[in-house]
Structures are given as structure tokens and as C-alpha cells.
Amino acid sequence: MVDGNELYIVDWDEIMMAPLERDSFFYINDKEKLRCFKKSIEERGINYNFNNDYNKYYVYKRFFEDLSGYVDVIAESDSRAKNEKMYSDMKDTCFVWLYGLLEFL
């Protein structure tokens, strides 16, 4: 979020100290969004060299966290409908979105 000359990054999932790749990996398959992300950093006088290995790390980390979360829900559920929804969401999130990001690294 930008307010005048101030840039505020809202981290919706958890508070942590991490390199910028922790939040920028979401955009690696969208050149325009990634350009805007990098431009907003540079406009604030931050000279940062993005590291592709960090991007890979955060994509894999998110992949396994999400995969584990889906498997946990499926393992504890007795509902066929809920499990089918979880399998579908797991496919879309882990094997389409996140795994697909790796093609850009």
C-alpha cells in the first residue's frame, strides 16, 4: 500500500523477517506485477538484488506447507464431499499454481 511517499507492505499470513523474495515469489510468473513490485522497492531507495535461489526456496516451502495442510484435512475428514473439495484445491494450489511457478525460475 502506498500513502504519499510511504510504502507499507501488508503481510496477511505471518509476521517475519525475511528477504524480499518471501513476498515477491507470488509474482514471478507475472512480469508486470513483478516489475511494479521491484519498482516500488527501488523508488524507496532500496538497492536490492533479487536472488532466484531464494525464490525457489519460498516456492518449495509454500508448496510443502500447503500440501501438508491439505493432506492433514483429508486424513482427519470423514466427508467424501469435503475430501473431494480438498483434492481439487490441492491440485489447483500445489500442482497448478505453485508447481507452475517453478517454470519461471
C-alpha positions as CSV (number, residue, x, y, z in Angstrom):
1,M,0.0,0.0,0.0
2,V,1.3,3.4,-0.8
3,D,0.4,6.5,1.2
4,G,2.0,9.6,-0.3
5,N,5.7,8.8,-0.2
6,E,5.4,5.9,2.2
7,L,5.3,2.3,1.2
8,Y,3.5,-0.2,3.5
9,I,3.6,-3.9,2.9
10,V,0.7,-5.8,4.5
11,D,1.7,-9.4,5.2
12,W,-1.5,-11.3,5.6
13,D,-0.2,-14.7,6.5
14,E,2.5,-14.2,9.2
15,I,5.0,-11.7,10.5
16,M,8.6,-12.5,9.9
17,M,12.0,-11.1,9.0
18,A,12.7,-12.4,5.5
19,P,14.3,-11.4,2.2
20,L,12.0,-9.7,-0.3
21,E,11.7,-12.9,-2.3
22,R,9.4,-14.2,0.5
23,D,6.7,-11.8,-0.8
24,S,7.8,-11.4,-4.4
25,F,7.7,-15.1,-5.4
26,F,3.9,-14.7,-5.9
27,Y,4.6,-12.6,-8.9
28,I,7.4,-14.5,-10.7
29,N,5.0,-15.6,-13.4
30,D,3.6,-12.1,-14.0
31,K,6.3,-9.8,-15.4
32,E,4.2,-6.6,-15.0
33,K,3.4,-7.2,-11.3
34,L,7.0,-8.2,-10.6
35,R,8.2,-5.1,-12.3
36,C,5.8,-3.0,-10.2
37,F,7.0,-4.7,-7.0
38,K,10.6,-4.1,-7.9
39,K,10.0,-0.5,-8.9
40,S,8.2,0.3,-5.6
41,I,11.3,-1.0,-3.8
42,E,13.7,1.0,-5.9
43,E,11.6,4.2,-5.6
44,R,12.1,4.0,-1.9
45,G,15.9,4.0,-2.3
46,I,16.3,0.3,-1.6
47,N,19.0,-1.3,-3.7
48,Y,18.2,-5.0,-3.7
49,N,19.4,-7.7,-6.0
50,F,16.8,-10.4,-6.1
51,N,18.1,-14.0,-5.7
52,N,16.5,-16.7,-7.8
53,D,17.6,-19.4,-5.3
54,Y,15.5,-17.6,-2.6
55,N,12.5,-17.6,-4.9
56,K,12.9,-21.3,-5.4
57,Y,13.2,-21.9,-1.7
58,Y,10.0,-19.9,-0.9
59,V,8.0,-21.6,-3.7
60,Y,9.0,-25.1,-2.5
61,K,8.4,-24.1,1.2
62,R,4.9,-22.9,0.3
63,F,4.3,-26.0,-1.8
64,F,5.1,-28.4,1.0
65,E,3.3,-26.3,3.7
66,D,0.1,-26.2,1.6
67,L,0.4,-29.9,0.6
68,S,0.8,-30.8,4.2
69,G,-2.2,-28.7,5.2
70,Y,-4.4,-30.3,2.6
71,V,-3.3,-33.9,3.5
72,D,-3.9,-33.2,7.2
73,V,-7.5,-32.1,6.5
74,I,-8.1,-35.0,4.2
75,A,-6.7,-37.5,6.7
76,E,-8.9,-36.2,9.5
77,S,-12.1,-35.9,7.5
78,D,-14.9,-38.5,7.1
79,S,-16.7,-36.4,4.5
80,R,-16.3,-37.5,0.9
81,A,-17.5,-34.2,-0.4
82,K,-15.0,-32.3,1.8
83,N,-12.2,-34.6,0.7
84,E,-13.1,-34.2,-3.0
85,K,-13.0,-30.4,-2.5
86,M,-9.6,-30.6,-0.7
87,Y,-8.2,-32.8,-3.5
88,S,-9.4,-30.3,-6.1
89,D,-8.0,-27.3,-4.1
90,M,-4.7,-29.2,-3.5
91,K,-4.3,-29.8,-7.2
92,D,-5.1,-26.2,-8.2
93,T,-2.9,-24.7,-5.4
94,C,0.1,-27.1,-5.3
95,F,0.3,-28.7,-8.7
96,V,-1.0,-26.0,-10.9
97,W,-0.2,-22.6,-9.3
98,L,2.9,-23.3,-7.1
99,Y,4.5,-26.0,-9.3
100,G,3.8,-23.8,-12.3
101,L,5.7,-21.0,-10.8
102,L,8.9,-23.2,-10.9
103,E,8.7,-22.9,-14.7
104,F,9.6,-19.3,-14.4
105,L,12.7,-19.8,-12.3
